[in-house]
Amino acid sequence: MPQRKQIAWAQLRVGALVLVSLIIFGVGVFFISGQTGLFTRKYTLRTFFSGAAGLRAGSQVRVAGVPVGVVERIRISDSPDPKKAVEVTMRVPITYQKEIREDSDAGLATAGLLGDAFIDIDRGSPDKLVVKDGGEIKSKEEADIKRIVQNTNEVILNLRALSDKLNDVTGQIQGGKGTLGKLIYDQAAYNRLNQTAEDVRQLVARVNRGEGTIGKLMADETLYNRTVTSIDRLNKVLDEVQTGKGTLAKIINDPSVYNHIEQLVARANTMVDNVNKGQGTLGKLATDQQLYNRMNDTFDRLNTISTRIEQGQGTLGKLSTDPTLYNNLSSSSQSLREFMTEFRQNPKKYLTVRVRLF
């Protein structure tokens, strides 16, 4: 009998050790899975997303970043709205119900760049109603880490292509190709740039010594004094204009001049209106089609006459183009000039008076 009691007691201790180990293991699994408040009363919340994005049952549910519950279930919803393709059911302790209200938003987030996904719920406004058990929370779409990585990959590819192009350009520059390559590696271009720099240096030196036009402009005191004198005179003229002295001041300050100009402008406008209406001589010249046709015919005739003159036709044409007529007129002019000279020297030769008596 004592031996049997010892065996039973040993088995009881082994069983108790296994039971305690199982309890510790279950509690550990409970805490590792994110469950909080083993004996706390909980209630259910629902929300919808366009995709699960790595979310799974047992994932954390946070309120303002604080872990408070877990995701109980994820399933494909019956809603035709693509933004509500996935229904997520959450279990949250009832003690946090006052923090989750009608204006709260649920969003998908990730712990770190490659961490586990979880749901983060914003705290609601105190003046809004709390979300009851089984109620729905509005969702907000956050930037998906996959999309971010995809966009990053595209940026990296673009940067790689840009780097290849830069390497190609650098290779061409090192090979002395292109404008920049010639500027860097072409000795002739370098010599020209060096010569240009030397010319600029000499020009600056001449300017500093007061040589040349620019040098005199910068170093000559006489020019400076003349400029100051001119500015003083200009200021004096402006002062006289402001005080009403001189003709320019009267033109600017005298209201009668302004009135005369205004009357002149009004008359000019009246004249332009009369011309547009075809009134007066100028108006008829501007608007009368018959007069325009006559003037056009006159110009055509003048063009015809000038063409005939250039061709040597008619009296004017011969006078303009015939060298014989020009020579005859020149000879006649020369003869007349000789006659007048001889007449002045010996007028008696041509002014002989004879008197006869019958």
KEKERO-874565 format. One line per field, with one value per residue (C-alpha): z, x, y. Coordinates in Angstrom, 1 decimal, padded with zeros to 4 digits, m for minus. Example, Ala and Ser with C-alpha at 12.3 -4.5 7.8 and 13.67 -1.06 7.14 Angstrom:
zz (007.8|007.1)
xx (012.3|013.7)
yy (m004.5|m001.1)
END
This chain:
zz (000.0|000.8|m002.5|m004.4|m002.6|m003.5|m007.2|m007.2|m005.5|m008.1|m010.9|m009.3|m009.2|m012.8|m013.8|m011.8|m013.4|m016.9|m016.1|m014.8|m017.9|m020.2|m018.3|m018.6|m022.3|m023.0|m021.2|m023.1|m026.4|m025.4|m024.7|m027.8|m030.0|m028.8|m026.7|m023.9|m020.9|m020.7|m018.4|m019.8|m021.5|m025.3|m028.1|m031.9|m034.5|m038.3|m041.0|m044.8|m046.9|m050.6|m049.7|m046.7|m047.4|m045.2|m042.4|m040.8|m038.0|m034.7|m035.9|m033.5|m033.3|m031.9|m030.8|m031.2|m031.5|m028.3|m028.7|m027.4|m029.4|m032.1|m035.6|m035.2|m038.8|m042.4|m045.2|m048.7|m048.3|m050.3|m051.1|m054.9|m053.9|m054.7|m051.6|m049.4|m050.9|m047.6|m044.3|m041.1|m037.8|m034.7|m031.0|m028.6|m024.8|m023.8|m021.7|m025.0|m026.4|m025.3|m027.3|m030.6|m031.9|m035.2|m036.6|m035.9|m038.9|m039.2|m041.3|m042.3|m041.0|m040.9|m038.0|m039.7|m043.3|m043.4|m040.1|m039.5|m040.6|m038.0|m037.8|m036.2|m035.1|m034.5|m031.3|m031.9|m030.9|m027.4|m028.9|m031.3|m030.5|m029.6|m032.0|m030.6|m030.6|m034.2|m035.6|m038.6|m038.5|m041.5|m043.1|m044.7|m047.2|m046.4|m048.8|m049.4|m048.7|m051.9|m053.9|m052.2|m052.9|m056.5|m057.0|m055.3|m057.8|m060.7|m059.3|m058.9|m062.5|m063.7|m061.7|m063.1|m066.7|m065.9|m064.4|m067.6|m069.7|m067.5|m067.9|m071.6|m071.6|m069.3|m071.7|m074.7|m072.7|m071.8|m075.5|m076.5|m078.3|m078.2|m077.3|m073.6|m074.5|m076.9|m074.4|m071.8|m073.9|m077.1|m076.7|m079.3|m077.4|m074.3|m075.9|m077.3|m073.8|m072.3|m074.9|m074.3|m070.5|m071.2|m073.4|m070.7|m068.2|m070.4|m071.0|m067.2|m066.7|m069.4|m067.8|m064.4|m065.9|m067.4|m071.0|m073.7|m073.7|m070.8|m068.8|m069.2|m068.3|m065.1|m064.1|m065.6|m063.0|m065.7|m067.0|m063.5|m062.9|m066.2|m065.3|m061.9|m063.5|m066.0|m063.2|m061.3|m064.4|m064.9|m061.2|m061.7|m064.8|m062.9|m060.0|m062.5|m064.0|m060.6|m059.7|m063.0|m064.7|m068.4|m071.4|m070.3|m066.9|m068.5|m070.9|m067.9|m065.3|m067.3|m067.5|m070.6|m072.5|m071.5|m072.6|m075.9|m076.4|m075.5|m077.9|m080.6|m079.9|m080.1|m083.4|m084.7|m083.7|m085.4|m088.5|m088.5|m088.0|m091.0|m093.1|m092.1|m093.1|m096.4|m095.7|m097.0|m099.6|m097.5|m096.7|m100.4|m101.1|m098.5|m099.2|m102.7|m104.9|m108.1|m107.1|m106.2|m109.6|m111.3|m109.3|m110.0|m113.8|m113.5|m111.9|m114.6|m117.2|m115.5|m115.3|m119.1|m119.8|m117.7|m119.4|m122.8|m121.7|m120.5|m123.9|m125.7|m127.3|m127.9|m127.5|m123.7|m124.4|m127.0|m124.8|m122.1|m124.0|m127.4|m127.1|m130.4|m129.0|m125.9|m128.1|m130.2|m127.1|m125.6|m128.9|m129.0|m125.4|m126.1|m129.2|m127.2|m124.4|m127.0|m128.6|m125.2|m124.4|m127.7|m127.4|m124.0|m125.4|m128.7|m128.6|m131.5|m133.8|m133.4|m132.6|m135.8|m136.4|m139.9|m140.6|m144.1|m145.2|m148.1)
xx (000.0|002.7|004.4|001.2|000.6|004.1|003.5|000.1|001.7|004.5|002.0|m000.1|003.0|003.8|000.2|000.2|003.5|002.1|m001.1|000.8|003.0|000.0|m001.5|001.7|002.0|m001.6|m001.1|002.1|000.4|m002.4|m000.1|002.1|m001.0|m001.8|m004.9|m005.5|m007.7|m008.4|m011.4|m012.3|m015.6|m015.3|m017.4|m017.3|m016.5|m016.5|m014.7|m014.1|m011.0|m010.2|m007.6|m006.2|m002.6|m000.9|m003.6|m004.5|m006.6|m004.9|m003.3|m003.3|m006.0|m004.8|m006.5|m004.4|m001.4|m002.1|m002.8|m006.3|m007.6|m007.2|m008.6|m011.0|m011.9|m011.1|m013.4|m014.5|m017.5|m020.7|m020.6|m020.1|m018.1|m014.4|m013.4|m015.3|m014.0|m012.7|m014.6|m012.6|m014.2|m012.4|m012.7|m012.0|m012.4|m015.6|m013.5|m012.3|m015.8|m015.9|m012.8|m014.3|m017.0|m018.9|m016.2|m013.4|m011.5|m009.8|m006.7|m004.2|m000.7|002.6|005.0|008.1|009.0|008.6|006.7|003.3|000.2|m002.3|m005.4|m005.1|m008.3|m008.4|m010.0|m013.4|m014.8|m016.5|m019.6|m020.2|m022.0|m020.1|m020.0|m022.2|m021.5|m021.4|m021.2|m019.2|m016.2|m015.3|m012.0|m009.3|m006.9|m003.2|m000.3|000.3|003.9|003.9|003.0|005.7|008.3|007.1|007.3|010.7|011.8|010.6|012.6|015.6|015.3|015.0|018.0|019.9|019.0|020.0|023.3|023.9|023.3|025.5|028.3|027.8|028.0|031.1|032.7|032.1|033.5|036.6|036.9|036.9|033.6|030.9|031.1|031.9|034.5|036.2|036.2|037.9|040.3|040.8|044.1|043.1|039.9|042.0|044.4|041.6|040.0|043.3|043.9|040.4|041.1|044.4|042.6|040.0|042.8|044.6|041.3|040.7|044.2|043.7|040.4|042.2|044.9|042.2|043.0|040.4|036.8|035.7|038.8|038.1|034.5|035.6|038.7|038.3|037.2|036.2|033.6|032.4|032.1|030.3|027.8|027.2|026.8|024.3|022.4|022.3|021.0|018.4|017.3|017.1|014.9|012.7|012.5|011.5|008.9|007.4|007.4|005.7|008.6|009.5|007.6|007.7|006.2|003.4|002.7|002.5|000.9|m001.3|m004.8|m005.5|m002.9|m004.6|m007.9|m006.5|m005.0|m008.3|m010.2|m007.6|m008.1|m011.9|m011.6|m009.3|m011.9|m014.6|m012.5|m011.8|m015.6|m016.3|m013.7|m015.2|m018.7|m017.3|m017.9|m015.6|m012.8|m010.7|m013.7|m014.5|m010.9|m011.0|m014.4|m015.5|m014.9|m015.4|m012.7|m010.5|m011.0|m010.1|m007.0|m006.1|m006.6|m004.5|m001.6|m001.9|m001.6|001.4|003.0|002.4|003.9|007.0|007.4|007.2|009.7|012.1|011.8|012.5|009.0|007.4|008.9|009.6|011.1|013.5|014.4|015.2|017.1|018.2|021.9|021.7|019.2|021.4|024.5|022.6|021.4|024.9|026.3|023.6|024.3|028.0|027.4|025.1|027.7|030.4|028.0|027.3|031.0|031.8|028.8|030.0|033.5|032.4|028.8|029.3|029.8|026.2|024.6|025.4|022.8|022.5|020.5|019.4|018.0|015.7)
yy (000.0|002.6|001.9|002.5|005.8|006.9|006.1|007.9|011.0|011.1|010.8|013.6|015.9|015.1|015.9|019.1|020.2|019.5|021.4|024.4|024.3|024.2|027.2|029.2|028.2|029.3|032.6|033.2|032.5|034.8|037.7|037.0|037.0|040.5|039.6|042.1|041.8|038.1|038.7|042.1|042.5|043.2|044.4|044.1|046.7|046.5|048.4|048.0|048.4|048.0|045.4|043.5|044.6|042.0|042.2|038.9|037.6|038.3|041.6|044.4|047.1|050.4|053.5|056.6|054.3|052.4|048.6|047.8|044.9|042.4|041.6|038.8|038.0|039.1|038.2|039.3|041.6|041.5|045.2|046.1|049.2|048.5|050.6|048.1|044.9|043.5|043.4|043.4|042.5|043.7|042.9|045.8|046.1|047.9|050.3|052.0|052.5|056.1|056.8|055.5|057.7|058.3|060.6|058.1|056.7|053.3|053.1|050.4|050.9|049.0|048.7|050.0|049.5|045.7|045.1|043.6|045.4|046.7|048.8|052.3|054.1|057.8|059.2|060.7|064.0|064.2|065.7|062.7|059.5|056.4|053.5|050.7|047.0|045.7|049.2|050.3|052.7|054.8|053.7|055.8|054.6|055.1|054.8|051.1|050.1|048.0|051.0|053.0|050.4|050.1|053.8|053.8|051.1|053.2|056.2|054.0|052.8|056.4|057.4|054.5|055.5|059.1|057.9|055.9|059.0|061.1|058.5|058.6|062.4|062.2|059.8|062.1|065.0|063.1|062.1|065.7|065.4|068.1|071.7|071.1|068.5|070.8|073.6|071.4|069.4|071.5|073.4|075.9|076.8|077.1|079.4|081.6|081.8|082.6|085.3|086.7|086.8|088.6|091.1|091.7|092.2|094.7|096.5|096.7|098.0|100.7|101.7|101.9|104.2|106.4|105.5|105.3|106.4|104.2|105.1|108.8|108.3|106.6|108.6|112.1|114.6|117.1|114.7|114.1|117.9|118.3|115.6|117.2|120.6|119.1|117.5|120.8|122.6|119.9|120.3|124.1|123.7|121.3|123.8|126.5|124.3|123.6|127.3|128.2|130.0|129.7|128.4|124.7|125.6|127.5|124.6|122.3|124.5|126.9|125.5|127.7|125.8|122.5|124.0|125.0|121.5|120.0|122.2|121.3|117.6|118.1|119.9|117.1|114.5|116.5|116.7|113.0|112.3|114.6|112.8|109.4|110.8|112.0|115.7|118.4|118.2|115.8|113.7|113.3|112.5|109.8|108.3|109.2|106.1|108.0|110.5|107.6|106.1|109.4|109.8|106.2|106.8|110.0|108.1|105.5|108.1|109.7|106.3|105.9|109.4|108.7|105.3|107.0|109.7|107.0|105.3|108.5|108.8|112.3|115.8|115.3|111.9|113.3|116.3|113.8|111.1|112.5|113.6|115.5|118.0|118.3|119.0|121.6|123.3|123.3|124.7|127.4|128.3|128.5|130.7|133.0|133.2|134.2|136.8|138.4|138.6|140.2|142.5|143.7|144.3|146.1|147.2|149.7|146.8|145.8|149.1|151.2|154.0|155.4|158.6|159.4|162.8|162.9)
END
